[in-house]
Structure formats: C-alpha cells, structure tokens
Amino acid sequence: MHPDAGAQRLPNECLYLIVDCLRKDLVTLRTLLLVNRFFFHAAVPLMLDDPLTTWEMTYAKAEVRTDVDKLMALLIASILHSQRDKAHAKGDFDFSVDAFLSRFGLQLAVPGTSSLLQDTIQGDRPTTIDYSRYFADMLLLEWRYIQFHTLVSLKEFPPVWENEMPTHTDYGSLIQYSDGANPRAEHIEELQLHRDYKQEVQDRLANLFLEHNTKYIATLEFHIADSHRYLQYADKLENLQKVYLQRDQSMPDKHLEDTKSFIVQNRTAFPGKRPLLLEFSYSWKTSDEWEDLTPLERRHRQIEFQKPRIMLYEAVGKPREIDVTDCPGFYDNCGNIDLESLEELDDQDLDRMTYEGPQQRAFLEKCHKLRVLKLGVSHPDMLSWLVEKKEDGTKQARSDHLLKNLKVLDLWSQKEASCILLALEDATIAFGKSLREISVHSQPHRSEIPQEPPLRPPSIGMWNLPFIRSIDISVLGQPLVHIGRFYQCPQLEVLHLQVIPPSRQSLEQDGVPNFGTITLSDQWELPRLKSLHLFDIAALAFNYDSLDHMRNLRELHLIVRKQCQVPYPATSIPRLCSYVCHQETPDSDDNISSVDQRWKDRWNLPQLQTLRLEGAPSSVFSFSWLTGCPALETVELIHRAGFQRLPISSASEHSRFISKISPAIKSSPEDMEDTSMDPNLQPLLESKLHSFTFKGPWDPYGSGQEWRTIPGNTFGGQGHWGDTCGRGF
C-alpha cells in the first residue's frame, strides 16, 4: 500500500478464514479462544471488527450485513494481484492493470476511490490469499446494492448504445460527449447509476470472474440463447453444482443443443462429481398469451413448450432433483431419464391425476432413492394406491414397501381440508416408518367449500409416525377437523398447526349449516417438542394441560387472528367463551370460574425462550404463568377486542379472570388506579427477559402498580405499549 494512503490493511487473512468457518461451531471456537492465548488476542478483535461486514440500523433492530462494496473491491483486487503474480512467474514484469481490465471492456474508477484498488496500481499486495476463490458465488441479491461506479466503469459504450442513441432519450439526456482529451468524462456518475449501465458492468465483471475463477464457481446463471458462450468453460467448472436457466417463448434447436452440450461436457469432464442441479426461471412458466385458449388447448401448448426441460434433465444423466410442477406431459415423455440417483421430486400439478395418474405411479415405483416428495393433491384417493385394505376394512402399507427411503413429504391442494388430510392419512400409513418431516397446505377457492359436512371428519395427529420430527399443517375448511393426541409421534420436535374456518358470510351465502362448536383438543405428551405454533381453531382448542409434558419447549405461539374470532361460538371452551362471544352478546354473563385445569397458575417450561399470544389467548394471559420459565427472553401480546386491562400478578384477582373496563372508566385515567392491588407483590419475571411488546388497546394504567414490581434490570432490550411501538419503558 502506498505510504500516504490512509486505508487500513486487512487483518490476518488466515485467522479471518478460521473465524469465519467457526462462527457456527461455537464449541470449537470457544475452545480455541480459551486454550490458545495468541488466537484469543488475535481473533477477538477480528470477531468484533470484521473487515467485510458493517452494522446496519433498521426500525426494529441492528444487524450485521456484508459490506458488498468492500467485498467487490477485494474480489477485483485479488484477481489483479494473482494475474500480476502469474505474469511475473513467466518473466513478464510489464503487467498492466488497465490493459488487463480493457480485455473485458472495463477500466478502474478515478484513483483514490477505493484503497484496495489503489494498491493494484502500485503493485502492492495487502493480502496473502486470493479471496476470490472463497466468494466466487456471491449472492445475486447482493449485486444490486454494490456501488460499481466507485470501483470500475465501462471502457467504452456498447455499439448498440452508440447506434441507437437517438431512440434512448434517457441515455441521450445523461451522456455528455467529451472533446476526446478525457475519455472518462462522458461516463458521468448519473449515467453509471443507471440500471442498464450497472447491468452491463455486472455482466462484464461476471465474465472476468468466470474466466479467472472457473474452478471455484458453484452456481452459474445464463440465458439459453447465450449458452454457446459458456461451452468453453464446461470442462473447467469442476465445482459447479447448480445451473439457473432462462429462456424466451421460442427456442431455436441450436440454443437447446448448446445448452445440452454444456451439461454433458461438464458431466463427462468430472464423472465423480454429483449431477448438476437445474433450476428454471419464471420465463419457463405458462405464457399470458395462452389465456384465451381452452384448458385442453392450453395444456397441449404447454406440453410442447416444456419438452426442452425434459431433454435437459436427460442431459444431466442421473439427476438428483426434478421439478415438473409446470411440466404437463412429463411422465409420458421421460422414458430416457435415469432415475437411479433421484432424491427429490417436485410435482404440484393439480391436473396430474386426471391426465397422467397411472404414469405418475409407474414413475414413482422406479424412484428407489427418493427422499423428498412434493405433490399437488386434487382428490382424497390420490395416494390410495400406496396402501392395501385388510379384511376388517383398515389399511396397511403395501407389502413391497414403495419409497422406503422417503424422509420429507410436502402436500399442497386447492381443495377443502378433508381432501388433503385423507390423502395424508394414506401417505402416513405407507411411509410411516421412514418419514421425518410433513408439510401440508390447503388453500381452497370459495367454490371448493363443501355443501355439507363429510361423512367422517378428517383428523390430525392420529398417525403412527415413530421417527417424525416436524409437522407443519395449514388447512382451511370445516372446523370439525379432529386434532388427535400425537401419542405415536414420540420424536416430534416441531409442530405448527393452522386450522382456519370459512367466514360466517361465506357459509350463509352457500347455505352451509354450522359444522359445530370448537371442542377441546386431546392432551398431548410430546417430551421432545421444541417449537409449538398454533393458529386460529387449533389455538382456541389447545389443551393447556399439554404444557406439563413439553419441558423442552423453546417457542410457543398461540395466534387467533381477527377473522377467526367471531364466526364460530366457543361456548365449549372455558374462559375463552366470554372473550370470543362478547362482541355478539355484550350482556353475556362475565362471571368466570376460578382457574380450572386448562389454565395453569404456573407454567413449568424451563427451556421456553419465546412466547407470542395473539387474539383470544392474550386476553387471559397472566404473569404468574411465567414464574416457571427462567429462560424466557421475548414476550409479545397482541390484543384486538375491547379495551383490555392487563393481568399481571397471581396475587391479584385480575389474574384469575378477564376484567373489562367501561367507557366511563377508560376516559378517566385517574380512576384507573386499582386500589385492590397488594402493595407487597413480589417480582415474577427472571432477568433474562429482554423484550416485551404489547399491541392493541391494553390498559397500562390499571396495571401500573404491578408493573412497578418488575426489576429495573429485567429489560435489556425494548418494551412497547399500543398498536405501534409507542411508549417504551
């Protein structure tokens, strides 16, 4: 570095790489810090002042993000230094930075803009490692934030800009023609900030990285029309893992053949490498120009449009992942694809059973190594072929044990809840011994709401899944979805349930009778559960006795959204009935019995860190629940209906029932002081709590005396009252 330059050198590169690799391995990092004194003194400052990161302040929090400008400068500088070293090794000591960049149509920005790039002009080396190999696949999202005009600019304008300048009024207004004495003058900053100028710089830098960091690149994105430009690199991309492809509506055979050749050459050059993963951009989806066609005509057009996708999968050889959601006719034309290594299949085409049901089944029977299956469900019997019926009418898995390695099942539907849950029931019988994760989402159209209740209400949790670890279910339809005990899921760690009823208005319009009231869920015994998120009906029906059997729980979210609080009465739910029905029957009896078995005075959840209660559950919250939650860090209460007084202490009667505040009292804060509070209340919260947020019409005055009993050092973060984060404390 030039002695007059004020920029700082990077810390020791080797230590930086070690710390970066160990950021997620805290045990090893802690061992190194405690055992090695040199590492402690050298690494701790580096961890606190990472040269490639910066702090970014947002409305809610401060977070660390990558300093993309410095990172890009480091990438360019690393390549320039490595190219200079290669030239010197060959006896060429006349290496020119300008000459090297001009090969790619680039030039350095005005000297002094970037200290790292200043070093390249002087020939000094601030680094001992070529960092570009570690950041060759920088996220595309980060490129848009880079201030390229402070690093490099175009050497000259592309011919298309010069030839068509009069038609580009935005360019014409920006470009100032120089007198030829200073060719940089016409590349003014306003022009360099233009999106097309930046895109041109990005493309040329990408070509530079591609040529000089070929063996380090893991992800490559290009348009099929440009595939011929990348053929020369196919046998050099030894670490290439993913190719992201774009296309036009039409595709000449030459473009398709070049793309296939690229894939085949890369596979042949590195036979021991895992097969390429192909991803397809939005341009591969159905064209808007086909909207006027009939469904059958549109399907035939889509089949022809998607045939190149099938050919590209064939070129991969033995693909690991296949996505055919937007590829009708796939199973009729995929005979040349080798399925020996297929691990993931994504097929959410809801018309598949209608047109290619048998072909899809035959395809799945060949996928012996399939681990992830994502399917669109259009009929409750879609997966019935996976099970066999016994003489007593019950079901069992097929004797040939299809897809015995399946670990993840993801089902999606636009039908009512019973459709997808009955299909899921067949799947759990067939794959119960191997499944680790289940994800089910139903998003029915209004026309799909059934006109009468099903003969057998669908159920959740009545499955034999001895190794399941995660269940995520979101269904919309009948409230009579039975939620079982999950007693045959002993390894369950994550449970997210969302059961949403149709609105009362839609039921009245369709003439659908009330399917019944919400009933209490069974008690769950899930000792390994770490994350429990319940929404709407699932949250209203939650049996709080289950918490006695969830000692490892880290996250608890009970959320009843606004649209779910009125349509169905909750008369069968203790304490919540007053909250839910109060809007419809303001004169209803507010006398609520003392705490029954569903509402515990104390929660014994030693691992609980995050608690979020929204809607009805928040209205009965009591701080006395938290005396058994010493690890609690974040609490969020969201309340919408009525001006609600916040119960805090178990010593106060206000923690035992829902107290409402009349408009007269609400208008007079002086009258809100609760003289019945015990002045000798003891603090109930542990000091680890650092964030407490209220949203809604809570009454901070009525709870003020209790609030003052909380230790002043309880909150290391923030607390808020009101709909927006208004008054902190």
C-alpha positions in Angstrom: 0.0 0.0 0.0 1.2 3.5 -0.7 2.6 5.1 2.5 0.4 8.1 2.0 -2.8 6.1 1.7 -4.9 6.3 4.8 -6.8 3.0 4.3 -6.4 0.2 6.8 -4.9 -3.1 5.9 -7.0 -6.3 6.3 -6.3 -8.3 9.5 -4.5 -11.6 9.3 -6.2 -13.5 6.4 -5.7 -16.9 7.8 -7.3 -16.0 11.1 -10.2 -14.4 9.3 -10.9 -17.6 7.4 -10.6 -19.7 10.6 -13.0 -17.4 12.5 -15.4 -17.3 9.5 -15.5 -21.1 9.3 -16.1 -21.5 13.0 -18.8 -18.8 13.5 -21.5 -21.6 13.7 -19.3 -24.0 15.6 -19.2 -22.2 18.9 -17.9 -25.1 20.9 -14.7 -25.3 18.8 -14.3 -21.6 18.7 -14.7 -21.3 22.4 -12.0 -24.0 22.9 -9.6 -22.2 20.7 -10.2 -18.9 22.5 -9.6 -20.4 25.9 -6.7 -22.7 25.0 -4.6 -20.6 22.7 -3.6 -17.2 24.0 -2.3 -16.0 20.7 -5.5 -17.0 19.0 -7.5 -15.2 21.7 -5.6 -11.9 21.3 -5.7 -12.0 17.5 -9.2 -13.4 16.9 -11.3 -11.5 19.4 -10.7 -8.1 17.7 -11.3 -9.7 14.4 -14.6 -11.1 15.5 -15.7 -7.7 16.8 -14.4 -5.7 13.7 -14.9 -7.9 10.7 -13.4 -6.0 7.7 -16.1 -7.3 5.4 -19.1 -6.6 7.5 -20.9 -3.5 8.7 -23.7 -2.7 11.1 -27.0 -1.7 9.6 -29.6 0.0 11.7 -33.3 -0.7 10.9 -36.5 0.4 12.6 -36.7 -2.7 14.7 -33.1 -3.8 15.3 -29.5 -3.5 14.4 -27.9 -6.3 12.3 -24.7 -7.2 10.7 -24.5 -7.4 6.9 -21.8 -7.9 4.3 -20.1 -4.8 3.1 -20.7 -5.6 -0.5 -18.7 -2.6 -1.8 -15.6 -3.7 0.1 -16.2 -7.3 -0.9 -16.4 -6.5 -4.6 -13.3 -4.3 -4.3 -11.5 -7.2 -2.7 -12.6 -9.7 -5.4 -11.3 -7.4 -8.2 -8.1 -6.7 -6.3 -7.4 -10.4 -5.6 -7.7 -11.2 -9.3 -5.5 -8.4 -10.3 -2.8 -9.4 -7.8 -3.0 -13.0 -8.8 -2.7 -12.1 -12.5 0.3 -9.9 -11.8 2.0 -12.8 -9.9 1.3 -15.2 -12.8 2.9 -12.7 -15.2 5.9 -12.2 -13.0 6.4 -16.0 -12.7 6.6 -16.1 -16.5 9.2 -13.4 -16.6 6.8 -10.7 -17.7 7.2 -7.7 -15.4 5.2 -5.3 -17.5 1.8 -6.4 -16.3 -0.7 -3.5 -16.7 -3.9 -3.3 -14.8 -5.5 -1.1 -17.4 -4.6 -3.5 -20.2 -6.0 -6.5 -18.3 -9.3 -4.8 -17.5 -9.7 -3.5 -21.0 -9.9 -7.1 -22.3 -13.3 -7.1 -20.6 -14.3 -3.6 -21.6 -13.6 -2.2 -18.1 -11.4 0.4 -16.6 -10.7 1.4 -13.0 -12.7 4.3 -11.5 -10.9 7.5 -10.6 -7.9 6.6 -8.5 -8.4 7.2 -4.8 -12.0 5.9 -4.8 -11.1 2.5 -3.3 -8.0 2.0 -1.3 -7.9 -1.7 -2.2 -7.8 -0.9 -5.9 -5.2 1.8 -5.3 -2.9 -0.9 -4.2 -3.4 -2.7 -7.6 -2.0 0.4 -9.4 1.1 0.5 -7.1 1.5 -3.3 -7.3 1.5 -3.7 -3.6 -0.2 -6.8 -2.0 -2.4 -6.1 1.0 -3.5 -9.7 1.1 -1.7 -13.1 1.2 -4.7 -15.2 -0.1 -6.7 -15.0 -3.3 -10.1 -14.2 -1.7 -12.0 -14.6 -4.9 -12.0 -18.3 -4.6 -14.0 -18.1 -1.4 -16.6 -15.6 -2.7 -16.9 -16.8 -6.3 -20.7 -17.5 -5.8 -21.7 -14.3 -4.1 -25.5 -14.0 -3.8 -27.1 -12.3 -6.8 -29.3 -10.3 -4.4 -26.2 -8.5 -3.1 -25.1 -7.3 -6.5 -27.8 -4.8 -6.8 -26.5 -2.9 -3.8 -22.9 -2.5 -5.0 -21.8 1.0 -5.9 -19.9 -0.1 -9.0 -19.2 3.5 -10.1 -16.7 3.7 -7.2 -14.8 0.7 -8.5 -14.9 0.3 -12.2 -16.6 1.8 -15.3 -17.1 0.8 -18.9 -14.1 1.3 -21.2 -16.5 2.4 -24.0 -20.2 2.3 -24.7 -21.6 -0.8 -26.3 -22.2 -0.4 -30.0 -26.0 -0.8 -29.6 -26.0 2.3 -27.4 -24.0 4.3 -29.9 -26.0 3.2 -32.9 -29.4 3.7 -31.3 -28.6 6.7 -29.1 -31.3 8.9 -30.5 -34.0 6.4 -29.6 -32.8 6.2 -26.0 -33.9 9.5 -24.6 -32.7 8.7 -21.1 -29.2 7.9 -22.4 -29.2 11.0 -24.6 -30.0 13.2 -21.6 -27.3 11.7 -19.5 -24.3 11.4 -21.8 -22.0 14.4 -22.2 -19.7 14.0 -25.1 -16.1 14.9 -24.3 -13.6 16.6 -26.6 -11.6 13.3 -26.7 -9.0 14.6 -24.3 -10.6 12.8 -21.4 -12.5 9.6 -22.4 -13.7 9.2 -18.8 -15.6 12.4 -18.8 -18.6 11.1 -20.8 -19.1 8.3 -18.2 -20.6 10.7 -15.7 -21.9 9.4 -12.3 -25.6 9.8 -13.3 -25.1 7.5 -16.2 -23.2 5.0 -14.2 -26.0 4.8 -11.7 -28.5 3.9 -14.5 -29.8 0.3 -14.2 -28.7 -0.6 -17.8 -25.2 0.8 -17.3 -24.9 -1.1 -14.0 -26.2 -4.3 -15.6 -23.5 -4.0 -18.4 -20.8 -3.6 -15.7 -22.1 -6.6 -13.8 -22.1 -8.8 -16.9 -18.5 -7.9 -17.8 -17.4 -8.5 -14.2 -19.2 -11.8 -14.2 -17.2 -12.8 -17.4 -14.0 -11.7 -15.7 -14.7 -13.9 -12.6 -15.9 -16.8 -14.8 -12.6 -16.8 -16.8 -10.2 -16.4 -13.9 -12.0 -18.2 -11.1 -13.6 -21.0 -13.1 -12.7 -23.9 -10.8 -14.2 -22.2 -7.8 -17.6 -21.3 -9.2 -20.6 -23.3 -7.7 -23.6 -21.5 -9.3 -24.0 -20.3 -12.9 -26.9 -18.4 -14.3 -27.3 -17.7 -18.0 -29.9 -17.4 -20.8 -30.2 -20.4 -23.1 -29.6 -18.1 -26.1 -26.1 -17.4 -24.6 -25.2 -21.0 -23.9 -22.6 -21.1 -26.7 -20.5 -18.5 -24.8 -20.1 -20.9 -21.9 -19.2 -24.1 -23.7 -15.5 -23.2 -23.4 -15.8 -23.3 -19.6 -17.8 -26.5 -19.3 -14.8 -28.8 -18.7 -13.2 -26.3 -16.3 -16.1 -25.8 -13.8 -15.1 -28.6 -11.5 -17.1 -27.3 -8.5 -20.2 -26.3 -10.4 -23.3 -27.5 -8.6 -26.2 -25.5 -9.9 -27.2 -24.0 -13.2 -30.1 -21.5 -13.3 -31.6 -21.2 -16.8 -33.6 -18.5 -18.5 -35.4 -18.7 -21.9 -37.6 -16.9 -24.4 -41.0 -18.1 -25.6 -39.4 -19.5 -28.7 -36.3 -21.7 -28.5 -34.2 -22.5 -31.6 -32.8 -26.0 -31.7 -29.3 -24.6 -31.8 -29.7 -22.9 -28.4 -31.1 -26.1 -26.9 -28.3 -28.2 -28.3 -25.6 -25.8 -27.0 -27.2 -26.0 -23.5 -27.3 -29.8 -23.6 -23.7 -29.9 -24.8 -22.6 -27.7 -21.9 -24.3 -30.0 -19.4 -22.9 -33.2 -21.0 -19.4 -31.8 -21.3 -19.3 -30.8 -17.6 -20.6 -34.2 -16.6 -18.1 -36.0 -18.8 -15.1 -33.9 -17.6 -15.9 -34.6 -13.9 -17.5 -38.1 -13.7 -17.1 -38.3 -9.9 -19.0 -35.0 -9.3 -22.6 -35.1 -8.2 -25.1 -34.5 -11.0 -25.9 -30.9 -11.8 -29.0 -29.3 -10.2 -31.1 -27.5 -12.8 -33.3 -24.6 -11.8 -35.6 -22.8 -14.2 -36.6 -19.1 -14.1 -40.2 -17.7 -14.3 -39.8 -17.5 -18.0 -40.4 -21.3 -18.2 -44.0 -20.9 -16.9 -47.2 -20.6 -19.0 -47.3 -17.6 -21.3 -50.0 -15.0 -20.8 -50.7 -15.2 -24.5 -52.4 -18.5 -23.9 -55.2 -17.2 -21.6 -57.8 -17.2 -24.5 -57.2 -20.9 -25.2 -59.4 -23.7 -23.9 -57.9 -25.7 -21.0 -57.1 -28.6 -23.3 -55.6 -26.4 -25.9 -53.5 -24.6 -23.3 -52.3 -28.0 -21.9 -51.2 -29.2 -25.4 -49.4 -25.9 -25.9 -47.7 -26.2 -22.5 -46.6 -29.8 -23.3 -44.7 -28.6 -26.4 -43.3 -25.6 -24.5 -41.9 -27.8 -21.7 -40.3 -30.6 -23.8 -36.8 -28.8 -23.7 -37.0 -29.1 -19.9 -37.3 -32.9 -20.2 -34.4 -33.0 -22.7 -32.2 -31.0 -20.3 -32.9 -33.4 -17.5 -31.9 -36.3 -19.8 -28.6 -34.5 -20.4 -27.9 -34.3 -16.7 -27.6 -38.1 -16.8 -28.7 -39.1 -13.3 -30.5 -36.1 -11.8 -30.8 -35.7 -8.1 -33.7 -33.3 -8.1 -36.5 -32.8 -10.7 -39.2 -30.1 -10.7 -42.1 -30.8 -13.0 -44.8 -28.7 -11.5 -45.2 -26.7 -14.6 -44.4 -29.5 -17.0 -47.6 -31.4 -18.2 -46.9 -34.5 -20.2 -43.7 -35.1 -18.3 -44.5 -38.7 -17.4 -45.4 -39.6 -21.0 -42.1 -38.3 -22.3 -39.5 -39.0 -19.5 -38.5 -42.5 -20.5 -34.9 -41.6 -21.2 -34.2 -40.1 -17.7 -32.1 -42.3 -15.4 -33.8 -42.3 -12.0 -31.1 -44.2 -10.2 -29.9 -41.1 -8.2 -33.2 -39.2 -8.0 -33.6 -37.9 -4.4 -36.3 -35.1 -4.7 -39.4 -34.8 -6.9 -41.5 -31.6 -7.0 -44.8 -32.1 -8.8 -47.6 -29.9 -7.7 -49.6 -30.1 -10.9 -53.2 -30.5 -9.7 -54.3 -31.9 -13.1 -51.8 -34.7 -12.9 -54.2 -37.3 -11.6 -56.7 -36.5 -14.3 -54.3 -36.9 -17.2 -51.3 -38.9 -16.0 -52.3 -40.7 -12.8 -51.1 -44.2 -13.8 -47.9 -42.8 -15.4 -47.0 -40.9 -12.3 -47.4 -44.0 -10.2 -45.2 -46.1 -12.5 -42.6 -43.3 -12.3 -42.6 -43.2 -8.5 -42.3 -47.0 -8.3 -38.8 -46.6 -10.0 -37.5 -44.0 -7.6 -35.9 -46.2 -5.0 -33.7 -43.5 -3.5 -36.4 -40.8 -3.3 -36.1 -38.8 -0.1 -38.2 -35.7 -0.7 -41.7 -35.8 -2.4 -43.7 -32.7 -3.1 -47.2 -33.3 -4.6 -50.3 -31.4 -5.5 -53.4 -33.2 -4.3 -56.7 -33.0 -6.2 -58.6 -36.0 -4.8 -58.7 -37.7 -1.4 -57.9 -41.1 -3.1 -54.8 -39.8 -4.9 -52.4 -41.8 -2.7 -54.7 -44.7 -2.0 -52.6 -46.9 -4.3 -49.9 -46.8 -1.7 -51.9 -48.8 0.8 -53.8 -52.1 1.0 -57.1 -52.7 2.7 -57.4 -55.6 5.1 -60.5 -57.7 5.6 -61.6 -55.7 8.6 -61.6 -52.5 6.5 -58.5 -51.0 8.0 -55.5 -50.1 5.8 -51.9 -51.2 5.9 -48.8 -50.4 3.8 -48.1 -52.3 0.7 -46.0 -55.4 1.1 -43.4 -54.2 -1.4 -42.7 -51.1 0.7 -42.5 -48.5 -2.0 -40.3 -45.4 -1.4 -38.9 -46.9 1.8 -36.3 -44.1 1.9 -38.8 -41.2 1.9 -38.0 -38.7 4.6 -39.9 -35.5 3.6 -43.5 -35.3 2.4 -44.9 -32.0 1.2 -48.6 -31.9 0.0 -50.5 -28.9 -1.4 -54.1 -28.6 -2.5 -56.8 -26.2 -3.5 -59.5 -28.5 -2.1 -61.1 -28.5 1.3 -59.4 -29.9 4.4 -60.9 -33.3 4.2 -59.4 -33.9 0.7 -55.8 -33.3 1.6 -56.0 -34.8 5.1 -57.5 -38.1 3.8 -54.7 -38.3 1.2 -52.2 -37.6 4.0 -53.7 -40.4 6.0 -52.8 -42.9 3.3 -49.3 -41.5 3.0 -48.6 -41.8 6.7 -49.6 -45.5 6.6 -47.4 -46.1 3.6 -44.3 -44.1 4.7 -44.8 -44.0 8.5 -41.6 -45.9 9.3 -39.4 -43.5 7.3 -40.9 -40.0 7.4 -39.1 -37.3 9.3 -40.9 -34.1 8.1 -44.5 -33.5 6.9 -45.8 -30.2 5.4 -49.4 -29.9 4.4 -51.1 -26.7 3.0 -54.6 -26.4 1.7 -55.7 -23.1 0.0 -59.2 -23.8 -1.4 -61.2 -21.5 -3.6 -64.5 -20.3 -2.2 -66.3 -22.7 -4.7 -64.4 -25.6 -3.1 -66.1 -25.3 0.3 -68.3 -28.4 0.7 -72.0 -28.0 0.7 -72.4 -30.5 3.6 -70.1 -32.0 6.3 -68.1 -35.0 5.3 -69.3 -38.4 6.5 -66.1 -38.9 8.5 -64.4 -35.7 9.9 -60.8 -35.6 8.9 -58.3 -35.9 11.7 -54.8 -34.6 12.5 -52.4 -36.5 14.7 -53.8 -40.0 14.7 -50.8 -41.4 12.9 -48.2 -43.9 13.7 -45.0 -41.9 12.9 -42.3 -43.1 15.3 -39.5 -41.1 13.7 -41.3 -37.9 12.6 -39.6 -34.7 13.8 -41.5 -31.9 12.1 -45.2 -31.4 11.3 -46.5 -28.3 9.6 -50.2 -28.3 8.6 -52.3 -25.4 7.4 -55.9 -26.2 6.2 -59.0 -24.2 5.5 -62.4 -25.7 5.6 -64.5 -27.4 8.2 -63.9 -26.6 11.9 -64.7 -30.2 12.7 -61.1 -31.2 11.9 -60.3 -33.5 14.8 -56.9 -32.9 16.4 -55.7 -36.1 18.0 -53.1 -36.8 20.6 -49.9 -37.4 18.5 -49.1 -40.1 21.0 -47.5 -42.2 18.2 -45.1 -39.4 17.4 -42.6 -39.6 20.3 -39.7 -37.9 18.4 -41.7 -34.8 17.4 -39.7 -31.5 17.8 -41.7 -29.0 15.7 -45.5 -28.8 15.5 -47.2 -26.0 13.5 -51.0 -26.3 13.1 -53.3 -23.8 11.4 -57.0 -24.7 11.1 -59.0 -21.8 9.6 -62.8 -21.9 9.4 -64.6 -20.3 6.4 -66.1 -16.9 7.3 -69.7 -16.7 8.5 -70.6 -14.7 5.5 -69.5 -17.3 3.0 -71.3 -20.0 5.0 -74.5 -18.1 4.9 -74.2 -17.4 1.2 -73.6 -21.0 0.5 -76.3 -22.3 2.8 -73.9 -24.4 4.7 -75.1 -25.4 8.2 -72.9 -24.7 11.2 -70.5 -27.6 11.5 -70.5 -27.4 15.3 -68.6 -25.7 18.1 -65.0 -25.9 18.8 -64.1 -28.7 21.2 -61.1 -29.1 23.5 -58.1 -30.9 21.9 -56.7 -34.0 23.5 -53.9 -33.7 25.9 -50.5 -34.1 24.1 -47.5 -35.8 25.5 -44.6 -34.6 23.4 -41.5 -34.5 25.6 -39.1 -33.7 22.8 -41.2 -30.8 21.3 -39.2 -27.6 20.9 -41.4 -25.4 18.7 -45.2 -25.2 19.0 -47.1 -22.7 16.7 -50.9 -23.0 16.8 -53.2 -20.8 14.7 -56.9 -20.0 14.8 -59.1 -23.0 15.7 -56.0 -25.1 16.7 -55.1 -22.3 19.2 -58.6 -21.9 20.5 -58.9 -25.7 21.1 -55.5 -26.1 22.7 -55.4 -28.1 25.9 -53.1 -26.3 28.3 -52.5 -29.4 30.3 -50.3 -30.5 27.4 -47.7 -28.0 28.6 -46.9 -30.3 31.6 -45.4 -32.7 29.1 -43.4 -30.2 27.0 -40.4 -29.5 29.2 -38.1 -28.9 26.2 -40.3 -26.3 24.6 -38.4 -23.3 23.2 -41.0 -21.4 21.2 -44.7 -21.1 21.9 -47.0 -19.1 19.6 -50.8 -19.2 20.1 -52.4 -17.0 17.5 -56.1 -16.4 16.8 -56.4 -13.9 14.0 -59.2 -11.4 13.7 -61.2 -13.3 11.0 -61.4 -16.3 13.3 -62.7 -14.7 16.5 -66.3 -14.1 15.6 -67.7 -16.7 13.1 -67.9 -19.7 15.5 -69.1 -19.7 19.1 -66.6 -21.1 21.6 -69.1 -22.0 24.3 -67.3 -25.2 24.9 -64.0 -23.5 25.7 -63.6 -22.4 29.3 -62.7 -18.7 29.8 -62.4 -18.0 26.1 -66.1 -18.1 25.6 -66.5 -14.7 27.3 -63.8 -13.2 25.2 -65.0 -14.6 21.8 -68.7 -14.1 22.3 -68.5 -10.7 24.0 -68.8 -8.8 20.7 -72.0 -10.5 19.8 -73.6 -10.7 23.2 -72.3 -7.7 25.2 -74.7 -8.5 28.1 -73.5 -12.1 28.5 -72.5 -13.3 31.9 -68.9 -12.3 32.7 -68.7 -14.4 35.8 -65.9 -16.8 35.1 -65.0 -19.6 37.5 -61.6 -19.6 39.1 -58.7 -21.2 37.3 -59.7 -24.7 36.1 -57.4 -27.4 35.0 -56.9 -25.9 31.5 -55.5 -22.6 32.8 -52.5 -23.2 35.0 -51.3 -20.9 37.7 -47.8 -21.7 36.8 -46.1 -23.0 33.6 -43.1 -25.2 34.2 -41.2 -24.7 30.9 -37.5 -24.3 31.8 -36.4 -24.0 28.2 -39.0 -21.6 26.9 -37.4 -18.6 25.2 -40.1 -17.0 23.0 -43.8 -16.5 23.9 -46.3 -14.9 21.5 -50.0 -14.7 22.3 -52.4 -13.1 19.8 -56.1 -12.6 20.0 -58.1 -14.7 22.5 -55.1 -16.3 24.2 -53.6 -12.9 25.0 -56.7 -11.8 26.9 -56.3 -14.4 29.6 -52.5 -14.0 30.0 -51.1 -13.9 33.5 -47.6 -13.2 34.5 -47.9 -15.9 37.1 -47.6 -18.4 34.2 -44.0 -17.3 33.7 -42.5 -17.9 37.1 -41.6 -21.3 35.9 -39.9 -20.0 32.6 -36.5 -18.9 33.7 -35.0 -18.9 30.1 -37.7 -16.6 28.7 -36.3 -13.8 26.5 -39.1 -12.4 24.4 -42.8 -11.9 25.1 -45.3 -10.5 22.6 -49.0 -9.9 23.4 -51.4 -8.8 20.6 -54.9 -8.0 21.6 -57.7 -6.5 19.4 -61.2 -6.7 21.0 -62.2 -4.3 23.7 -60.2 -2.1 26.0 -58.4 -4.8 28.0 -56.8 -4.5 31.4 -53.6 -6.5 31.7 -53.5 -9.1 34.5 -50.0 -9.4 36.0 -49.8 -11.0 39.4 -51.2 -14.2 40.6 -51.7 -12.5 43.9 -54.3 -10.2 42.3 -57.8 -11.3 41.4 -57.2 -9.8 38.0 -55.0 -12.7 37.0 -57.9 -15.0 37.6 -60.5 -13.6 35.1 -61.0 -11.3 32.2 -61.7 -7.9 33.5 -63.3 -5.3 31.2 -63.1 -1.5 31.5 -66.2 0.5 30.8 -66.0 3.6 28.5 -66.5 5.9 31.5 -63.5 4.4 33.3 -61.5 4.4 30.2 -62.0 8.1 29.7 -60.6 8.9 33.2 -57.1 7.6 33.7 -57.2 8.9 37.3 -60.0 6.4 38.0 -58.0 3.5 36.7 -55.8 3.0 39.7 -56.6 -0.3 41.2 -56.6 0.1 44.9 -57.2 -3.6 45.5 -53.6 -4.5 44.4 -51.4 -5.9 47.1 -48.6 -3.5 47.7 -46.3 -6.3 48.8 -46.2 -8.1 45.4 -43.0 -9.9 44.5 -41.3 -9.6 41.1 -42.3 -12.5 38.9 -40.0 -12.3 35.9 -36.5 -13.6 35.5 -33.7 -11.2 34.4 -33.2 -13.0 31.0 -36.3 -11.3 29.6 -35.1 -8.6 27.2 -38.1 -7.8 25.0 -41.8 -7.3 26.0 -44.2 -5.9 23.4 -47.9 -5.0 23.6 -50.0 -4.3 20.6 -53.7 -3.4 21.0 -55.9 -1.5 23.4 -54.2 -2.6 26.6 -54.6 -0.6 29.7 -51.2 0.3 31.1 -52.6 2.4 33.9 -54.7 -0.3 35.6 -51.6 -2.5 35.8 -49.2 0.2 36.8 -48.7 -0.8 40.4 -47.9 -4.4 39.4 -45.7 -3.2 36.6 -43.5 -1.4 39.1 -42.8 -4.6 40.8 -40.7 -5.8 37.9 -37.0 -5.3 38.5 -35.5 -2.4 36.6 -32.8 -4.6 35.0 -35.3 -7.1 33.6 -35.3 -5.4 30.2 -32.1 -5.2 28.3 -34.0 -4.7 25.0 -37.3 -3.0 24.5 -40.9 -2.9 25.6 -43.8 -1.2 24.0 -47.5 -0.3 24.5 -50.0 0.3 21.8 -50.7 -0.7 18.2 -47.5 0.9 17.1 -44.4 0.8 19.2 -45.3 3.9 21.1 -44.3 4.4 24.7 -41.3 2.3 25.9 -40.3 1.7 29.4 
